Amino acid sequence: MTSMTSMTSSRHLTELPLLRPGDPGYDDELAGFQTGFAQRPDLVVPARGTADVAAAVRYAAERRLPVGIKATGHGLPGPVDGGVLVSTRHMDRVSVDPEARTARVQAGVRWGQVVAAAEPYGLAPLNGSAPSVGAVSYTLGGGLGVLAREFGYAADHVRSLDIVTADGRARHVTPGSDLYWALLGGGHAFGVVTEMEIGLVPVRTLYGGSLAFDGRDVDPAVVLRAYEEWTRTVPDGLTSSFAAVPYPDIPALPPHVRGRYVVSVRVAHTGPDGDRIVAPLRRVGAVLSDSLREMPYAESHTIHSDPDFPHAYYGDSAVLGEWDLDAVAGVLGRTGPEAAGAMCVVQVNHLGGALARPAPNSVPYREGTFLVRMLTMADRERAREILDPAFELLAPVTLGRAVNFAFGAGDRGAGLYDATTRERLAGIKSRYDPANLFRRNYGVSG
């Protein structure tokens, strides 16, 4: 159900530490992981609690100003000019209930904090590959995690949410309500989520890591074919991905990848016989590096070793209904270091398993078999020139796009949901945000 609660203390916007362009701290609040999009809102509200968020939303609603939401700045949909931006990064409290196997996380919490808080109890959240990603935004977009094929989407494990909707009221949202269904998969289109209660899983250790090849010594298409054939043999609970990354030749990188086109398979598995399961992959060709091992869950971020420094990037994704080796190999041909002329990263996630199970939320395309993600460090115009033809190769087998992996290179709302899901989301949106206050986000806000 969804309940409406009164604010315990009413705050007016004039009581908040508001920031306008040129004010000390304004640029600090706008700083985030994605540096490719210019953000210049008229007003930034550094929220420190629900009352602050509610005051900011009421102020914007009275003036019909668009409201943006930012925690870590990983998945910004595009540039921002004018309006009100609610910065939630100061709302960073985490609490774990080991008996209930749950955690309560505020809007600005990063996954690394949740992993650290849960570890002493032998528990783990369904976090993604990067510790610096915001837990709330990630989960609202579905949440394709390190152990996704074993446990499903992070959104499938949410117990409740606290949100400020466009009318400036705080609501406690639980399973069974239309707003609960819409929020989990619908992103930030319905309000500002201030806190969330999530389920944790009893995982202390896992078998995981990366098996890498030099893409100039071993044909990436050969590794790709071997990977897809291998995924047909693995247990349902094993999560994996294929990646092709052209690394620049810079001193900051480890010597074994510097200046190389690295093609790798990443694995996460809580079951037995990890070495036996991955043995066929080790026979594909000369191995550049092999980090597969038993590890504490707290080290799971090393499986992907995502960059932890802010930078500019553009990208998009395609959920495939069926596998097409020639099409995906064609993507590799177009995005490789020689063909693209810019740094492009391609990742192919194996879906299925628990991800295919129905759940009472709006995460779409659960019938998908693979997710193809592409990023480039070129500017947006050049990114479209590179990525659009590559995604066109996948079009015949594409179901749609993934909200969490739309990084400003494509149309904001197109293809993020199937027609039935989108129609239901639009109906709920019209009830909770009829003026489309939250229109600067992905999803049905467009």
N, C-alpha and C positions, 0 to 999 in steps of 0.2 A: 504494500500500500504506500501511498504518498501522503504524508502529513504536513500541514503548514504550521510553523511555530512562530511565535512573536520573538523579536529580537530582545535579548536580555538587557541590552543597553542601546538606546537609539543614538546614532552618531550622525552629525551633519557633515557634508563634504568639507566645509570650511574648517572643521576640527582636525582634518587629516593633513599629513605632510605632503601636500600636492606639489608636483613638479611640472614645470613648463619648460619649453626650449630655452636654453641658456642658464637655467637654474643649476646650482651645484647638485650633483647626484643624478640629474636627468639622464645623462649618457650612461652612467653606471647601471641604472635600471634597465636600459635598453640593450646593454651588452649581453650577448648570448653565444651559443655554439654556432649558429648560422650567421655568417657575416656577409652573405651575398645580397641580402635585402635591406634597403634603407628603411628605417623606422623613425618617423617624426610625428607622433601623435601630439595633439594640442595639450593633452593632459595625461600624466602618468600618476597612477595611484599605487604607491608601494604598500599593499595591503598586509596587515599583520594579524588579521582575524576576520571572522564572518561579518562583524559589524562594519568594518572598513569596506569590504566588498559590497555589502548591501547599500551603503551610502553612495559608493561610486556608481552602482547600477541605477539607483534612483535618480541621481544627478543626470546621468546620460539619458535615461528614459524621458525625463521631463523636457529635455532639449532635443530629443530624437537624434542623439549622437550615436554613431556605431561604437560598439564595445569590443575591444580585442583582449585576449588573455595570453599571458606569457609567464612561463615558469623558468625553463632552461633554454628555450629558444632553439630546440633541435628541429622541430617540424613546422616552422613558420610557412604559411601558405603563400606569402608574397609580401611586397612592400606595404608599409602603412604610412598614410598621410592624413593627419587630422584625427578627430575623435578622441575617445578615452581608451587608455590601455591600463588594464589591471595587472600589475606585477605581483605574482604570488610567491616569489622566491624566498621571502622572509617567513612564510608559513611552512616550516620544515620540521615539525614534530613527528616522531614515530613512536608508537608504543606497541608492544607485543604481548599477547595473551597466550602463553604456551599451552595452557590446558585446553582452550578453545581452538588452538592452532589458527589464530587470526592476528592480523596487524591493523592498526589504525594509522593512516598516513595522511598528512595534510597536503595541500595543493602544491607546495613547492618542494616536496621530498624527492630526492633522487634515489634510483634503485640501489646504488651502492650503500646508502644508509640503511635500507630495509634488509639487504643481505646481511650486513654487519649486526643488526639488531636481532635477527632471527637465528643466526648461526649458533650462539651459545645453547640454544634449546634443541639443536638437531633439526631445525626447520629451515625451509627455504621459500621465498616468494617465487612467483612465476614471472621473473624479470627477463628482460631482453639481454642482448649481448654487450651493451655499453653501460657501465655503472653510473655515468653522468646524465643519463636520460631521465626525465621526470616521470615518476611512477603513475601519476594520475592521468596525464595526457596520453601516455602510452596505452593505458588500460582502456580509456574511453575510445581509442581507435581500434580496439580488439586485443592487441598484445600478443605478438608471435614470439614466444620466448625460447630460451635455451632448451627446455624440455617440453616443447609444444606438442609433439606427437604422442607423448605419454600422458600429459595432463590437460591438453586443450588450450584454448585461448585464455589469457589472463582475465578477460572480461567474464569468462564462465565461472569464475571463483569469487566474484564480488558479492559481499553480504549486504552492504548498504552504502548509500552515498548521501552526503549533505551538499545541497546546492542552493545558490541564490539565483532565482529566475528573473525574467525581465521585469516583473512587477516589483522587484526589490525585496521580495520575501524569501526567508530561509525555509527550505523544505527538507525533510528527512525522507529519503526514497528507499524503498525496500522491494524485494521481488514480488511480482504480481501486478505492479502498476505499469501504466503505459509509459510513464517517464523513465522508469527503471529500464524497460526494454529499449527505449530510444537512446538513452545516454550511452549505453554500453554497445558501441559500434557507431553511434552518431556523432561522436566527438564533442566539440565545444559549442555546438549549434543551439543548445537549449538553455545555457546559463553558465555560471561560474561554479564548478565543483570545488568546494572548500575542504572537504575531507572524505575519506573513503575507507571502508572496512573490507579487507581482503582475506581470503583463505590462504593458509600456508600449507606446504606439503612436507612430509617427513623424509627429507633427503639431507644426508650429511656429506656424502661423497658421490662421485660419479666417475665414469670412464669417459675421457674426452680429450680433445686436442685437435691438431691440424696435421694433415699429411700433404706436403707441398711438393710441386714439381716446377722445374724451370720451363716456362711455356715456349721457349725458343729451342729447347732440347727435346721436349715431349710435346707432340701436337695437342693443343688444348681440346680439339674436337675428339681426340682419342680418349682423353681423360673424361670428358663429358659423357661420351658413350658408355664408358666403363662405369661411371658413377650412376647413370640412370639404370643400367642393367643390375648394378649392385643393390639399388634401392628396392628392387622387386623381391630381394631375398632377405631383407632385414626384418627384425621383429617390429611389431607395430609401435612399441614404445621407444624406438631409437630415433633420435632427431638428428638431421644432418643438412648440410648445404654444400654447394659447389661455388667456388669464387674464382674470378680472374682479375688480377690487380697488377697494373703496370706501375712499379715503384720508381720514384725519381732517384737519381744518384746524388743523395745528399748525406752529409755526415751524421745527421740525427737518426738515421735508420740503421738497423742491425746490418752488419756486413753481408750476411748470406742473402738478403733480399735487395740490397742497394742496387738500383739500376736494372733490376730484373723484372721480367713479366712472369709473375708468380701465379700458378694455377694450383688450387688447393681444394681439398675436401675437409670439412669440419664436422666433428662428430660429438654427440653428447648422449650417454647411455647409462642408466642406473642399474641395468641388469648384469648378469654374468657373461663371461666369455668374450669380452671386448676385443682382445687381440685376435681371437679366432674369427670373429665377425668381420673385422677390417682386413684380414689377410689378403683377400683378392685385390684390394686397392693397392697394396704394397707391391704387387706384381705388375702394375700398369707400366712402369718405366723407372728410370733412375730417380731416386727420391732426393729432393733438395733439402728438406728438413722434415722431421717427424717428432711432434710433441705429444702424441697420443699416450695417455697414462691415467692411472687412478689419481684423482685429485680431490681436495676438499671442495665443497660447493662454492666456498668463498673465492676460489680461483677460477670459477667458470668463465669469467670475463676474458681469460687468456686464450680461450678456444678461438675467438674471433680477433682478439687484439685490435679492436676498433680504435681509431685515432681519438685522443683525449684532448686535443687542442682545437680552439675555434677556427673555422675556415669557411670559405664560400663553396657551395655545391648546389647543383640542380639535378633533378632526377625524377623518376616515375617507376611504376610497377605494372605488371600484368599477371593476373591469376589465370593459369592455364586450365582449361577443362580436360585436356588430354595432352600427352607428350608428343612433340614433333621435333625429332632430333635435327632434321635439316634446318628447320626454322631457328632453333636455339643456336646451332652451330653457325648459322648465318649471322646471328647477332654477335657472336664472338668475332667473326670475320670483320664486321663493320666497326666494332669498338676496340679492337686490338691497338696496340701502341703505334704501329706503322699506319694503319688505315684511318684512325680517328684524328691523329694529329693533336690530341689532347688527352689528359689522363681520364680514362673511363674505367669504372668499376662495375663488374657484372656479378650478381649473386643469384643463384638458383636454390630456393628452399624446397625441400621435399615436404609436401603437405600430407593429408590423410591421417590415419590413426585417430587419436582423440579429437583432432581438429575437425573431423567430419561429423562428430556427434551433434545432434540438435541441442540448442540451449535457449533459454528465455531472454534473448537479447537480439540486437539488430546486426550483429556481425554477419556479413553476407558471404556468398560463394563458398560455403563449406564443402561443396562437392569438388572443389579445385584439387588438382593433382600436384601442381608445382606453382611456385611464385617466382617470377623473374623480376629482379630489381636492377635498375641501371642508374648510375650516378656519374656525373662528369664535373670536373673542376673548371670547365670553361665558363664564360659568361652565359646568360640565359639565351641570347640569340644563337650563339654557337652551339649551346647544349641542344636546342631544338633541332638544329641542322643535323646533329649527330644522332640524337636519340629517336626522333620521330620516324625516320626510315627503318631503324632497328625494331621499334615496336610494331611498325606496319608488317614486318615479317611474321610477327606472332599473332596478328589480328584474327586469322581464321580459327585459332584455337583458344582465343582469349575470352574469358567470362567477364572480366572487369578489372578494376584497379583496387589497390589497398590504401585506405585512408592514411595509415601510418607511414607509407612509403611513397607519398606524393610530395615531392620536394620542389615545387614551384616551376617545373618544366612543362607541365601540361595544363589543360583546362581545369579550373578549380573543382567543379562538381561532376563533370561528365564521367560516367562509368563507375562511380564509387559504390553504387548499389544496383541491385537488380530492380526491375520496375515495381514489383510488389512491395519490396522493402522501402524503396524510395517514396512510394505513395503513402504508406503508413507513416513514415517519418515526417513527411510534409504535413499530414493531418495533425500530428502531435505538435509539430512546430507552430502551426497556426493557432493552436490553443494556448501554448505557453509563451510564445514570442510573436504575437501577431504583427508587430511593427518591424520584425526582423532586426532587432537590436544587435543580435550576435551574428552578424553577417560577414565578419572578417575571419571566418574559419572555414575549414573544409566541411564537406558533408552537404546538407540541404540548405546551407546559408547563402551560397553562391553569389 
